[in-house]
Amino acid sequence: MTTLQDASQLQLDRMRRAWRGSALPGFLRWWGGELSPLVPARWRAAFAGGQRWYAIERGEDGWRLRRAGEAASLAEIADIDGAEHRAGVLAHALREADPTDRRVALVLPSAQVLRRRLVLPVAARDNLRQVVGFDLDRQTPFRAEDIHYGVRELEETASEGRFVAELAATPRSTLDPLLDELAVLGIHPDRVDVAQGSALAGVDLLPPARAPRRVDRRRRLNAALVAAIVLLVFAGMLTWLHNRNAALATMSATVESMRADAQKVSALRQRLTDSAGASGFLARKKTESPSIMPVLEELTHRLPDDTWLERFTLNGTGQLGFQGQSPQAARLIDALKGARTLGEPSFQGTIQSDPTSGKERFYMQAKALMPKPETANAPEAR
């Protein structure tokens, strides 16, 4: 669990550094400063929030409490007073700030704190405290187990690949008794800093083990509100998607119904087209094919009476074929010359004798010359 907390704290530190290094905080401060005079003073006081820092310092004969950045004291308590009285005085002085926003810093005199400027590689920035902690024996005249220390990154420029940090250290024998005494008075400092005039230097020497655990109700409320907003947005998106899918399903059903009707109409149209095409094809074939009756009539008149046909074919291109028997098959060519409906008569294969009938078996081909019925029956143009 500690490893997980350290990893999450490391990520938070990286995010804080990225935020501080961006131009957005400065812009927001400028923008807020420009808008603040436009808001009534009562409203500014009602909506004022954020951390309010107090500095508590140890004097020769007691403690002194003041607001950070101000020299005037809010409360001064002497060691000769009872612990309950001193704790009550401090609690009354701190009551002006909301407990959520109240922060207390134990301020040490500069003479009790060793401060050093360090130039470190950029790789040490992600785990600055641990990196500096390994080098405390060389950077300070104390052993690491004998001091409390803090380290912070400075906004100074350094050479490429390096940055500037400040190390502050104080002996445990100096700091621990002060923290124990404040704990008896009901004060648990949020940081241990160094005096820089009436302000705070910005370095924190408070041991992580003695840092107070605060429950930020306002942050929890804000987190709950953000979570609620996200859930509402997500619910709105789901509702929109549901309505869209419902409308799409309705449209799809309508389209499918119309598609089924269209398919039925298309099938009926296709059947009508096929029927019309079939009837037209038959009619066209009928009109394009030569008439068979004139051809049969011509053959009947021109073939001798002792000749008969066994097979007769006439295809759509007018190619005529007929097979039969005749006493003198060679004379059939002369018999068919000059026919109106027959042309180019010729024998196909050889003429063979039929031993049964004693006649000659033949197979002939010719070209039907009869005009098409529509051409023959068409009225003359006027």
C-alpha positions as CSV (number, residue, x, y, z in Angstrom):
1,M,0.0,0.0,0.0
2,T,2.9,2.3,0.8
3,T,4.4,1.7,-2.7
4,L,1.1,2.6,-4.3
5,Q,0.8,5.8,-2.2
6,D,4.3,6.8,-3.2
7,A,3.6,6.2,-6.9
8,S,0.4,8.2,-6.7
9,Q,2.1,11.0,-4.8
10,L,4.9,11.0,-7.5
11,Q,2.3,11.4,-10.2
12,L,0.6,14.2,-8.3
13,D,3.9,16.0,-7.9
14,R,4.5,15.7,-11.6
15,M,1.1,17.1,-12.4
16,R,1.7,20.0,-9.9
17,R,5.0,20.8,-11.5
18,A,3.5,20.7,-15.0
19,W,0.7,23.0,-13.8
20,R,3.1,25.5,-12.2
21,G,5.3,25.5,-15.2
22,S,2.5,26.3,-17.6
23,A,1.2,29.8,-18.4
24,L,-2.4,29.0,-17.3
25,P,-1.9,29.7,-13.5
26,G,-0.6,33.2,-14.3
27,F,-3.3,33.9,-16.7
28,L,-6.0,32.8,-14.2
29,R,-4.5,35.0,-11.5
30,W,-4.4,38.0,-13.9
31,W,-7.9,37.3,-15.1
32,G,-9.2,36.9,-11.5
33,G,-7.5,40.1,-10.5
34,E,-9.1,42.0,-13.4
35,L,-12.6,40.6,-12.5
36,S,-12.3,41.0,-8.8
37,P,-12.9,44.8,-8.6
38,L,-16.2,44.3,-10.6
39,V,-17.7,42.1,-7.9
40,P,-19.3,43.8,-4.8
41,A,-17.1,43.6,-1.7
42,R,-19.8,41.6,0.2
43,W,-19.9,39.0,-2.5
44,R,-16.1,38.8,-2.6
45,A,-16.0,38.2,1.2
46,A,-18.8,35.6,0.9
47,F,-17.1,33.6,-1.9
48,A,-13.5,34.1,-0.7
49,G,-11.9,30.7,-0.1
50,G,-8.6,28.9,-0.4
51,Q,-5.9,28.2,2.2
52,R,-5.2,30.8,4.9
53,W,-1.8,30.4,6.4
54,Y,-0.8,31.2,10.0
55,A,2.7,31.4,11.4
56,I,3.5,30.3,14.9
57,E,6.9,31.1,16.4
58,R,8.7,30.1,19.5
59,G,9.9,33.0,21.7
60,E,12.1,33.1,24.7
61,D,9.1,32.7,27.2
62,G,6.2,31.6,25.0
63,W,4.6,31.3,21.6
64,R,3.4,34.0,19.2
65,L,0.7,33.4,16.5
66,R,0.3,35.7,13.5
67,R,-1.1,35.6,10.0
68,A,1.4,34.7,7.3
69,G,2.7,37.8,5.7
70,E,1.7,40.1,8.5
71,A,3.9,41.3,11.4
72,A,1.0,41.9,13.9
73,S,0.3,39.1,16.4
74,L,-3.0,37.4,16.7
75,A,-2.2,35.8,20.0
76,E,0.7,35.5,22.4
77,I,0.9,32.9,25.2
78,A,3.5,32.5,27.9
79,D,5.0,29.4,29.3
80,I,3.8,30.2,32.8
81,D,0.2,29.8,31.8
82,G,-1.5,26.4,32.0
83,A,-1.6,24.1,29.0
84,E,-5.4,24.3,28.8
85,H,-5.4,28.1,28.9
86,R,-2.7,28.3,26.2
87,A,-4.5,25.8,24.0
88,G,-7.8,27.8,24.4
89,V,-6.1,31.0,23.4
90,L,-4.6,29.5,20.2
91,A,-7.9,27.8,19.3
92,H,-9.8,31.1,19.8
93,A,-7.4,33.0,17.6
94,L,-7.6,30.4,14.8
95,R,-11.3,30.3,14.9
96,E,-11.6,33.1,12.4
97,A,-10.6,30.7,9.6
98,D,-12.6,27.8,8.4
99,P,-10.9,24.5,9.5
100,T,-10.9,23.3,5.9
101,D,-8.9,26.4,4.8
102,R,-6.8,26.8,7.9
103,R,-3.1,26.0,7.6
104,V,-0.5,26.5,10.4
105,A,3.3,26.7,9.8
106,L,5.9,26.4,12.5
107,V,8.4,29.1,11.7
108,L,12.0,28.5,12.7
109,P,14.6,31.3,13.0
110,S,17.1,31.4,10.1
111,A,20.0,30.7,12.5
112,Q,18.5,27.2,13.3
113,V,18.2,26.1,9.7
114,L,21.0,25.2,7.3
115,R,20.1,26.2,3.7
116,R,22.1,25.2,0.7
117,R,21.7,25.7,-3.1
118,L,22.0,22.6,-5.2
119,V,22.3,22.1,-8.9
120,L,20.9,18.7,-9.9
121,P,20.3,16.8,-13.1
122,V,16.8,16.9,-14.5
123,A,16.4,13.1,-13.9
124,A,16.3,13.8,-10.1
125,R,13.3,16.1,-10.4
126,D,10.7,13.3,-10.2
127,N,12.0,12.0,-6.9
128,L,13.8,15.0,-5.5
129,R,13.5,14.3,-1.8
130,Q,14.7,10.8,-2.0
131,V,17.7,11.7,-4.3
132,V,18.8,14.5,-1.9
133,G,18.3,12.3,1.1
134,F,21.0,9.9,-0.2
135,D,23.5,12.8,-0.3
136,L,22.8,14.4,3.1
137,D,26.0,13.3,4.7
138,R,28.0,15.1,2.0
139,Q,25.8,18.2,1.8
140,T,25.4,18.8,5.5
141,P,27.8,18.4,8.5
142,F,25.2,16.1,10.2
143,R,24.3,12.5,9.8
144,A,21.1,11.8,7.9
145,E,19.4,10.2,11.0
146,D,20.2,13.3,13.1
147,I,18.3,15.9,11.0
148,H,15.0,16.8,9.5
149,Y,15.3,18.2,6.0
150,G,13.2,19.6,3.2
151,V,14.0,20.3,-0.4
152,R,12.3,22.4,-3.0
153,E,12.8,23.4,-6.7
154,L,13.8,27.0,-7.3
155,E,12.7,29.0,-10.3
156,E,16.3,29.8,-11.3
157,T,17.7,28.9,-14.7
158,A,20.5,26.4,-14.9
159,S,22.6,24.8,-17.6
160,E,20.9,22.5,-20.1
161,G,19.8,19.2,-18.5
162,R,20.0,20.6,-14.9
163,F,17.9,22.5,-12.5
164,V,18.3,24.4,-9.2
165,A,17.0,23.2,-5.9
166,E,17.3,24.4,-2.2
167,L,18.1,22.1,0.7
168,A,17.0,23.1,4.2
169,A,18.0,21.1,7.3
170,T,17.7,21.4,11.0
171,P,18.7,19.0,13.9
172,R,16.1,16.7,15.2
173,S,17.0,17.7,18.7
174,T,15.8,21.3,17.8
175,L,12.6,20.5,15.9
176,D,11.1,17.4,17.7
177,P,10.6,19.2,21.1
178,L,8.8,22.1,19.4
179,L,6.5,19.7,17.5
180,D,5.8,17.8,20.7
181,E,5.0,21.0,22.6
182,L,2.6,22.2,19.9
183,A,0.9,18.8,19.9
184,V,0.2,19.3,23.6
185,L,-1.4,22.6,22.8
186,G,-3.6,21.1,20.1
187,I,-1.6,22.5,17.2
188,H,-0.4,20.1,14.4
189,P,1.6,22.2,11.9
190,D,1.1,21.6,8.3
191,R,4.7,22.6,7.5
192,V,7.9,23.7,9.2
193,D,9.2,26.8,7.4
194,V,11.9,29.5,7.8
195,A,11.2,33.1,8.6
196,Q,11.8,35.5,5.7
197,G,10.7,38.8,7.1
198,S,7.0,38.5,7.9
199,A,6.5,36.0,5.1
200,L,7.4,32.3,4.7
201,A,10.5,31.2,2.8
202,G,8.6,28.3,1.2
203,V,10.7,25.4,2.4
204,D,9.1,22.6,4.3
205,L,11.1,20.7,7.0
206,L,8.2,18.9,8.5
207,P,8.9,15.1,8.6
208,P,6.4,13.2,6.4
209,A,5.5,10.9,9.3
210,R,4.3,13.9,11.4
211,A,2.3,15.6,8.6
212,P,-1.4,15.9,9.6
213,R,-3.9,13.9,7.7
214,R,-6.7,16.3,6.6
215,V,-10.0,15.4,5.2
216,D,-10.9,18.0,2.7
217,R,-14.7,17.9,2.7
218,R,-14.9,20.7,0.1
219,R,-12.7,18.7,-2.2
220,R,-14.8,15.6,-1.6
221,L,-17.9,17.6,-2.4
222,N,-16.4,19.0,-5.5
223,A,-15.3,15.5,-6.5
224,A,-18.8,14.2,-5.9
225,L,-20.3,17.0,-8.0
226,V,-17.8,16.3,-10.8
227,A,-18.7,12.6,-10.6
228,A,-22.4,13.5,-10.7
229,I,-21.8,15.8,-13.7
230,V,-19.9,13.1,-15.5
231,L,-22.7,10.6,-14.7
232,L,-25.3,13.0,-15.9
233,V,-23.4,13.7,-19.1
234,F,-22.9,10.0,-19.6
235,A,-26.6,9.3,-18.9
236,G,-27.5,12.1,-21.4
237,M,-25.3,10.5,-24.0
238,L,-26.8,7.1,-23.4
239,T,-30.3,8.6,-23.6
240,W,-29.4,10.2,-26.9
241,L,-27.9,7.0,-28.2
242,H,-31.0,5.1,-27.1
243,N,-33.3,7.5,-28.8
244,R,-31.2,7.5,-31.9
245,N,-31.1,3.7,-32.0
246,A,-34.9,3.5,-31.4
247,A,-35.4,6.0,-34.3
248,L,-33.0,4.1,-36.4
249,A,-34.8,0.8,-35.6
250,T,-38.1,2.4,-36.6
251,M,-36.7,3.7,-39.8
252,S,-35.0,0.4,-40.5
253,A,-38.4,-1.4,-40.0
254,T,-40.1,1.1,-42.3
255,V,-37.3,0.7,-44.9
256,E,-37.5,-3.1,-44.7
257,S,-41.3,-2.9,-45.2
258,M,-40.9,-0.6,-48.2
259,R,-38.1,-2.8,-49.5
260,A,-40.3,-5.9,-49.3
261,D,-43.0,-4.0,-51.2
262,A,-40.5,-2.8,-53.7
263,Q,-39.2,-6.3,-54.2
264,K,-42.7,-7.5,-54.8
265,V,-43.3,-4.8,-57.4
266,S,-39.9,-5.5,-58.9
267,A,-40.8,-9.2,-59.1
268,L,-44.2,-8.4,-60.7
269,R,-42.5,-6.0,-63.2
270,Q,-39.9,-8.7,-64.0
271,R,-42.6,-11.3,-64.6
272,L,-44.4,-8.8,-66.8
273,T,-41.2,-8.1,-68.7
274,D,-40.4,-11.8,-69.0
275,S,-43.9,-12.5,-70.3
276,A,-43.9,-9.6,-72.7
277,G,-40.4,-10.6,-73.8
278,A,-41.4,-14.3,-74.3
279,S,-44.5,-13.3,-76.3
280,G,-42.5,-10.8,-78.3
281,F,-39.8,-13.4,-78.9
282,L,-42.3,-15.9,-80.2
283,A,-44.0,-13.3,-82.3
284,R,-40.7,-12.1,-83.6
285,K,-39.6,-15.7,-84.4
286,K,-42.8,-16.3,-86.1
287,T,-42.5,-13.2,-88.2
288,E,-38.8,-13.8,-89.0
289,S,-39.2,-17.5,-89.9
290,P,-40.2,-18.2,-93.6
291,S,-43.6,-19.6,-94.2
292,I,-43.6,-23.4,-94.6
293,M,-46.8,-23.8,-96.5
294,P,-45.6,-22.2,-99.7
295,V,-42.5,-24.3,-99.6
296,L,-44.5,-27.5,-99.2
297,E,-46.8,-26.5,-101.9
298,E,-43.9,-25.8,-104.3
299,L,-42.3,-29.2,-103.5
300,T,-45.6,-31.0,-104.0
301,H,-46.0,-29.6,-107.5
302,R,-42.4,-30.0,-108.6
303,L,-41.5,-33.4,-107.3
304,P,-42.6,-36.4,-109.5
305,D,-45.5,-38.4,-108.3
306,D,-43.3,-41.5,-107.9
307,T,-41.1,-39.6,-105.4
308,W,-41.9,-39.3,-101.8
309,L,-40.4,-37.6,-98.8
310,E,-39.5,-39.3,-95.5
311,R,-38.2,-36.3,-93.6
312,F,-38.6,-32.5,-94.1
313,T,-36.9,-29.8,-92.0
314,L,-36.9,-26.0,-92.2
315,N,-35.0,-23.9,-89.6
316,G,-35.4,-20.3,-88.7
317,T,-32.7,-19.1,-91.1
318,G,-34.5,-20.6,-94.1
319,Q,-32.2,-23.6,-94.5
320,L,-34.3,-26.4,-96.0
321,G,-33.5,-30.1,-95.8
322,F,-35.6,-33.1,-97.0
323,Q,-34.9,-36.8,-97.4
324,G,-36.8,-39.3,-99.5
325,Q,-36.8,-41.9,-102.3
326,S,-37.1,-41.5,-106.1
327,P,-36.6,-43.8,-109.1
328,Q,-34.3,-41.2,-110.6
329,A,-33.0,-39.0,-107.8
330,A,-30.5,-37.2,-110.1
331,R,-33.4,-35.5,-112.0
332,L,-34.7,-33.8,-108.9
333,I,-32.2,-31.0,-109.3
334,D,-33.7,-30.1,-112.7
335,A,-37.2,-30.5,-111.3
336,L,-36.5,-27.9,-108.6
337,K,-34.8,-25.3,-110.9
338,G,-36.8,-22.2,-111.3
339,A,-38.8,-22.7,-108.1
340,R,-40.1,-19.4,-106.5
341,T,-39.7,-20.6,-103.0
342,L,-36.6,-22.8,-103.3
343,G,-33.1,-21.9,-104.3
344,E,-29.7,-23.5,-104.5
345,P,-30.9,-27.1,-104.4
346,S,-28.1,-29.6,-103.9
347,F,-27.5,-33.2,-102.7
348,Q,-26.0,-33.8,-99.3
349,G,-24.0,-37.0,-99.3
350,T,-24.3,-39.7,-102.0
351,I,-27.4,-41.2,-103.6
352,Q,-27.9,-44.8,-102.4
353,S,-30.2,-47.6,-103.7
354,D,-32.8,-49.0,-101.3
355,P,-32.9,-52.8,-101.8
356,T,-36.4,-52.9,-100.3
357,S,-38.2,-50.4,-102.6
358,G,-35.7,-50.6,-105.5
359,K,-35.6,-46.8,-105.6
360,E,-32.8,-44.4,-104.9
361,R,-32.5,-42.8,-101.4
362,F,-31.4,-39.1,-101.4
363,Y,-30.9,-36.2,-99.0
364,M,-31.1,-32.7,-100.4
365,Q,-30.6,-29.2,-99.1
366,A,-32.0,-25.9,-100.4
367,K,-32.6,-22.3,-99.3
368,A,-36.2,-21.2,-98.7
369,L,-36.8,-18.0,-100.8
370,M,-40.3,-17.2,-99.5
371,P,-40.7,-13.6,-98.2
372,K,-41.6,-13.1,-94.6
373,P,-45.4,-13.1,-93.9
374,E,-45.4,-9.4,-92.7
375,T,-43.4,-8.4,-95.8
376,A,-45.6,-10.4,-98.1
377,N,-48.8,-9.1,-96.5
378,A,-47.7,-5.4,-95.9
379,P,-49.7,-2.9,-97.9
380,E,-48.0,-0.9,-100.6
381,A,-46.7,2.5,-99.5
382,R,-48.6,5.4,-101.0
